[in-house]
């Protein structure tokens, strides 16, 4: 992370969910490097056993001179989400950006192999989570008259041949439509809602999926998503909203 990179987000407050590792950690660090006060949110422990905590991410930011607060939050739990948002406004007084990154990826399993509990867990993390987080921050953003919500999309939610399968692709397609409809709902309040599809990443989670090794050299580090996420964080309904955008096309077809 580069200290005091450009200060594009100076004075802004951003919540990043699923920020204990991978993409969430990279975005939290990027926002902080651009001057934002960052709420680093994640579950207390990874159910997959992967390394990294919200506290570690916040400490990394603070060690580079940034401002960050770590909060434990399971985005599928309404009470925990409400507590996270309440604590954010209590400490920082506002919420300018919500980056909904927390989620579960289940790939390579057929419908008959996916048990109902797996299905419910993925739908809860990938769809209920963004719903609860958006619902919790919107009153504050509406009161402010401005805000930016960024939901993580996927090529697998738009193209059934990308290998997402019936569960992951279904949840991501739902996130796409949820975001597009929400963008229209909150346009009058000057709140932007966009979907960022990051493309193939080299993360701890993706490294644990055997088939990702096929295109590992073509994947990018999570830090590569930072500039496009900052651009979206700076938007409102009057500038850029209701879009599904690809990180790989940032600066070419969008984000000029």
WOLIN-V955468 format. One record per run of one state. SS is the DSSP state (2 for helix, 1 for strand, 0 for the rest). FROM is the first residue (numbers start at 0). TO is the last residue. If there is no record, write none. Layout:
ss = (SS;SS)
from = (FROM;FROM)
to = (TO;TO)
This chain:
ss = (0;1;0;2;0;1;0;2;0;1;0;2;0;1;0;2;0;1;0;2;0;2;0;2;0;2;0;1;0;1;0;2;0;2;0;1;0;2;0;1;2;1;0;1;0)
from = (0;12;16;21;33;36;42;53;63;66;72;77;92;96;100;115;144;146;153;154;157;159;162;164;185;186;189;190;197;200;201;203;207;209;218;219;220;221;233;243;246;249;250;253;254)
to = (11;15;20;32;35;41;52;62;65;71;76;91;95;99;114;143;145;152;153;156;158;161;163;184;185;188;189;196;199;200;202;206;208;217;218;219;220;232;242;245;248;249;252;253;255)
